[in-house]
């Protein structure tokens, strides 16, 4: 069997503050650092060795990967960073406190923005401080390619083509890969690999800093089994 491991970054500063984060580049909390280290230790304890690793352009995912690789004693691995693995962009919600946003717009509206499959949050323009065209890490990209807000469906539409083109061929060739990314970009991959219906995927939660080990039939993307390494913080998974 070929293994693919997905790991959501450890608890971030804005996770802790209950704020919409998205593409805003915040760091890990001390708890998040501990989660990332533990994730690496669990991977080491499971005897999993990787050929390559992937992460987003965002610090919280990059640091989670670094800490995990250090615990694995695999800091030498080739690492690819790509913006297609970034978190969902929360548009006009970026930086807002989630409870204060509920108080202002109502529980139902915020639930639609957060948990619907194809309804995006309020879209921001390129003049907004949280539009990625104003971030130097995206300076080489056409601003028209950068989102000002995304639904889960829109996130999937950038994550999956990248996965299919750049990552899937290596899995099919038998490489064991680690992807350190975000709740929604990883939710997109879970939907893709487990063939989760549109209506069901928004309810799947991916815990922070807890590696999800996916066993795949050799030479394919067919999932045989999957499990979280930290059983005490595991979430339900789609049926294989």
Phi, psi and omega in degrees: 000145173263143181248140169236129180244127176252132178224120173284141180307156176294169182308128181262170181299321181278336168303313182296324181274002178061043180247149174291125186254297180061238183271359177292133189269091178254162185262176176283152168277173175300321176296320178297321176298316179296321178296317181295317178298316180298320178302316177296320179296321178294321177296319178296317179296331178278355178074023181273127177244137186254155175264324180207166177223155180228148174206178181270192175269008190254135190305318185297325177283321180296313180295323177300317178296313180305312183295321178293316180294325177296317179294330178277350187059042178231039180295344181282351185300145169296130180238128176252125174256133180213137184292341178296342179266004177301163174297162170302139178274125184269011173054229183292350176276345185306128178087348183280147173288132187294320181289320178296325178292322175297317181298325183278315188254349181097147182302317184295316181295317180293324177298320178297314179298320185278321195241357174285159182278321191233014177253115182280163171287176177305131183277138178256154179270175184291347178275355181281143183297335180262009173284133185297343177295344178263008181251125185299338181291343180251017187297333182274359182260151175292121181307332180292341179273351185264138184280149171251014182153144184216143164278172175299321178300317179294323176297315179300323184290344172259329182287312189293315176302321177296314179301312184296326183276316190258328188255313184305317180301327179288323176296314181297329178282356175101008180279143176266120189239150175241129177242118176255113185212223194228167184306314185273326176292325176285327175299322177299318179292321177298317178302316183293311186285326182260001178057048181282132178299152180308317187289340185263331189296327181299339183273352181280123179261139176244115185290151180287140172063021182241103185300133175258113182265121181247122176266127184241144175298132183308134176078009183218178170253019181283121182282127176267313180201166178204147178201151173275142182285326177267095185295334181290340180239021182287151174246160177298145178244155175299152178290139179278000000 
